[in-house]
Amino acid sequence: MQACSFCGIKEKIMKRCVQCRIVFYCSRKCQIDDWKTHKLCCVKFESSNNNGKFNEDSQKIVENKLTDIIQFPNASISVKCNHKKHEILLQNVDSCSGEELMENISKKLKIPLTSLKLIAKGKLVKESNISEMLSKQKCKNFQAFGEEAENEDGLDLGDIEAIINELHVSRNQAIRSLRSCNGDLIDAIIELGNKI
């Protein structure tokens, strides 16, 4: 069973890049999100001649692009967070900054970067040391701590900010309060104010 090239999830039914037919994705969203990176190594599969095999030009392009990929390897890591195990594929590890790597992990775990705490081999992983942990120390298993971000869909971002600024609460508390009051700002402030 193939793993998604972007998020690492393994599904029974996977989507395949229609151009190169080499890379698999669990969803259209992952395919779109990965295109920025994948297009650097994606080569059209030539099926019109050579009985469905790569022609010589395509083969040379693939070899050159694969050489580039080897210079900037991917890292597949396992992150345990909130009683779930997440398989995360980090692409071009050697060419990404520590900040970019932490942002990628944060997005995939759906935990805001400001509240994400990552531990590997008993050490706190930060932007300054994550590249070294992945490349030199070959860390593959991480433990993550942090509250998963609440879904903001359907809520007014201005209302969320108003509650945060007025009551000095976390973003998640503001979102939960607005949801429990069906998006009514005044009711949410009163309800949350009574709780704190």
C-alpha positions as CSV (number, residue, x, y, z in Angstrom):
1,M,0.0,0.0,0.0
2,Q,1.4,3.4,-1.0
3,A,1.6,6.4,1.3
4,C,0.5,9.9,0.4
5,S,3.5,11.8,-0.9
6,F,2.3,14.9,0.9
7,C,0.9,13.9,4.3
8,G,2.1,10.3,4.6
9,I,-1.4,8.8,5.1
10,K,-2.0,5.3,3.7
11,E,-5.4,4.7,2.1
12,K,-6.8,1.7,0.2
13,I,-7.7,4.0,-2.7
14,M,-5.1,6.5,-3.7
15,K,-4.9,9.2,-6.4
16,R,-1.9,9.1,-8.7
17,C,-0.2,12.0,-10.4
18,V,-1.5,11.7,-13.9
19,Q,1.6,13.3,-15.4
20,C,4.4,11.1,-14.1
21,R,2.3,8.2,-12.6
22,I,4.9,7.7,-9.9
23,V,3.6,9.7,-6.9
24,F,0.4,8.9,-4.9
25,Y,-1.9,11.1,-2.9
26,C,-4.7,10.5,-0.5
27,S,-6.8,13.5,-1.7
28,R,-7.0,16.2,-4.4
29,K,-6.1,18.7,-1.7
30,C,-2.8,17.0,-0.9
31,Q,-2.0,16.8,-4.6
32,I,-2.6,20.5,-5.0
33,D,-0.6,21.4,-1.8
34,D,2.3,19.2,-3.0
35,W,2.5,20.5,-6.5
36,K,4.9,23.3,-5.6
37,T,7.5,20.7,-4.6
38,H,6.4,17.8,-6.9
39,K,6.6,19.9,-10.1
40,L,10.4,20.1,-9.7
41,C,10.7,16.4,-10.3
42,C,7.6,15.5,-12.2
43,V,8.1,14.4,-15.8
44,K,5.4,13.5,-18.3
45,F,5.0,9.8,-18.8
46,E,5.3,9.1,-22.6
47,S,2.9,6.4,-23.5
48,S,2.4,7.3,-27.1
49,N,5.6,5.5,-28.2
50,N,8.0,2.9,-26.9
51,N,5.1,0.7,-25.7
52,G,4.3,2.9,-22.7
53,K,7.9,3.2,-21.5
54,F,9.9,6.4,-21.0
55,N,11.5,7.7,-24.1
56,E,15.3,8.6,-23.8
57,D,14.7,12.3,-23.3
58,S,12.3,11.7,-20.5
59,Q,14.7,9.2,-18.9
60,K,17.5,11.8,-18.9
61,I,15.2,14.5,-17.4
62,V,14.1,12.0,-14.7
63,E,17.7,11.1,-13.9
64,N,18.7,14.8,-13.6
65,K,15.7,15.6,-11.4
66,L,16.2,12.6,-9.2
67,T,19.8,13.7,-8.7
68,D,18.5,17.0,-7.4
69,I,16.0,15.3,-5.1
70,I,18.8,13.1,-3.7
71,Q,20.7,16.2,-2.8
72,F,17.7,17.5,-0.9
73,P,16.3,14.4,0.7
74,N,12.9,13.9,2.2
75,A,12.4,12.8,5.8
76,S,9.5,10.7,6.9
77,I,8.8,11.2,10.6
78,S,6.4,9.8,13.1
79,V,4.8,12.3,15.5
80,K,2.6,11.2,18.5
81,C,0.2,13.9,19.5
82,N,-3.1,13.9,21.4
83,H,-3.3,10.1,21.5
84,K,-2.8,9.8,17.7
85,K,0.1,8.8,15.6
86,H,0.8,11.0,12.6
87,E,3.2,10.0,9.7
88,I,4.5,13.2,8.2
89,L,6.6,13.5,5.1
90,L,8.9,16.5,5.2
91,Q,10.3,17.3,1.7
92,N,13.7,18.8,0.8
93,V,14.8,18.8,4.4
94,D,18.4,20.0,3.7
95,S,17.1,23.0,1.7
96,C,14.4,24.1,4.2
97,S,15.0,26.4,7.1
98,G,14.1,25.3,10.6
99,E,11.2,27.7,10.6
100,E,9.8,26.1,7.4
101,L,10.1,22.6,8.8
102,M,8.4,23.6,12.1
103,E,5.6,25.3,10.1
104,N,5.0,22.2,8.0
105,I,4.7,20.0,11.1
106,S,2.4,22.6,12.7
107,K,0.1,22.6,9.7
108,K,-0.1,18.9,9.4
109,L,-0.8,18.5,13.2
110,K,-3.3,21.5,13.0
111,I,-1.6,23.0,16.1
112,P,-0.7,26.6,16.0
113,L,3.1,27.1,15.8
114,T,3.0,29.4,18.9
115,S,1.6,26.6,21.1
116,L,3.4,23.6,19.5
117,K,6.1,21.9,21.7
118,L,8.0,19.1,20.0
119,I,10.3,16.6,21.8
120,A,12.8,14.2,20.3
121,K,15.3,12.0,22.2
122,G,14.5,13.9,25.4
123,K,15.3,17.3,23.9
124,L,13.0,20.2,23.0
125,V,13.0,20.6,19.3
126,K,13.1,24.2,18.0
127,E,13.6,26.0,14.8
128,S,17.3,26.3,15.6
129,N,17.9,22.6,16.0
130,I,15.3,20.7,14.0
131,S,17.4,20.5,10.8
132,E,20.3,18.9,12.8
133,M,17.9,16.5,14.6
134,L,16.6,15.3,11.2
135,S,19.9,15.1,9.3
136,K,22.7,14.4,11.7
137,Q,20.9,12.6,14.5
138,K,18.4,10.9,12.2
139,C,15.5,11.4,14.6
140,K,12.3,9.7,13.2
141,N,10.1,9.7,16.3
142,F,8.7,12.8,17.9
143,Q,6.3,13.7,20.7
144,A,4.2,16.8,20.2
145,F,2.3,18.8,22.7
146,G,-0.2,21.5,22.0
147,E,-3.9,22.2,21.7
148,E,-5.3,21.5,18.3
149,A,-6.7,24.7,16.7
150,E,-10.5,24.9,16.6
151,N,-12.2,25.2,13.3
152,E,-13.1,28.9,12.5
153,D,-15.3,28.1,9.5
154,G,-18.6,30.1,9.6
155,L,-17.4,32.5,12.3
156,D,-16.5,36.2,11.9
157,L,-12.8,36.6,12.4
158,G,-13.4,40.1,13.8
159,D,-15.7,38.6,16.5
160,I,-13.0,36.1,17.5
161,E,-10.4,38.9,17.7
162,A,-12.8,41.1,19.7
163,I,-13.3,38.3,22.4
164,I,-9.6,37.6,22.6
165,N,-8.7,41.3,23.1
166,E,-11.6,42.0,25.4
167,L,-11.3,39.0,27.7
168,H,-7.6,38.0,27.2
169,V,-8.5,34.4,26.4
170,S,-7.0,31.9,24.0
171,R,-8.2,31.8,20.4
172,N,-9.7,28.3,21.0
173,Q,-11.7,29.6,24.0
174,A,-13.1,32.4,21.9
175,I,-14.1,30.1,19.1
176,R,-15.8,27.6,21.4
177,S,-17.7,30.4,23.1
178,L,-18.9,31.8,19.8
179,R,-19.9,28.3,18.6
180,S,-21.9,27.7,21.8
181,C,-23.8,31.0,21.3
182,N,-24.4,30.4,17.6
183,G,-22.0,33.2,16.6
184,D,-23.6,35.9,18.7
185,L,-20.7,38.1,19.9
186,I,-22.5,39.7,22.9
187,D,-23.8,36.4,24.2
188,A,-20.4,34.8,23.8
189,I,-18.6,37.6,25.7
190,I,-21.2,37.4,28.6
191,E,-21.0,33.6,28.7
192,L,-17.2,33.5,28.6
193,G,-16.9,36.4,31.1
194,N,-19.1,34.5,33.6
195,K,-16.8,31.4,33.3
196,I,-13.5,33.3,34.0
